[in-house]
Amino acid sequence: RADERGAIILHLAAPRPTPARPRIEVDGVVVSDAVEAEPGEAAIGFAVDQEAVDRGFVEFDLVSDPYLPATTGSDDTRELGVVLLGVEFEPADPTEGWWNPPAVD
């Protein structure tokens, strides 16, 4: 659900021997630069624009190059991507007390 403009940030990890290069697509268009996701955490994000707010929702695809464990001698034939560790939203126009710490008098 999209109530206001801002940014969605995805926190990812790629527990595999080769780095992943995840990207975000909206309607088949890449809206974020690919990042090198390694076993440690990486972050990737994109803007929630006024069009998404008017529509009332944001729909996106998290796309990554697959890792095939079977190519390294494993019996595992799955195509693995990245692990989604968390999602955060940063509003474009934060209000005091919601996103920012309250003002100190």
C-alpha positions, 0 to 999 in steps of 0.5 A: 500500500502506498500512502505517500512518496518516499523510498523503499529500501530492501536489505539483502544478503547472498549466502553463496560463494559468488556475489549476486547482482540484484536489481529492482524492476517496476513494470519491467523497467530497472529502477535501481542500480545493481549492487554487489550482494555478498554473504554480508548485508547489502541495501538496494532501494527505489523511489515511490513516486506520486503515480504509485501513491495515486494508484494506492500501491507499489508493485516491484520485482526483486531480480538477481542472477541465479546461483546454481549449487549443482555447478560446484558439485552439489546435488542441489539443483535449485536456482538460488537468488538473494535473502530478503533480510528486511524492508524499510520506508523513508518518506519524502516529507517526514513529519516530526515524531514519526520519522525524525526524533522530536524537536528539542526545545 
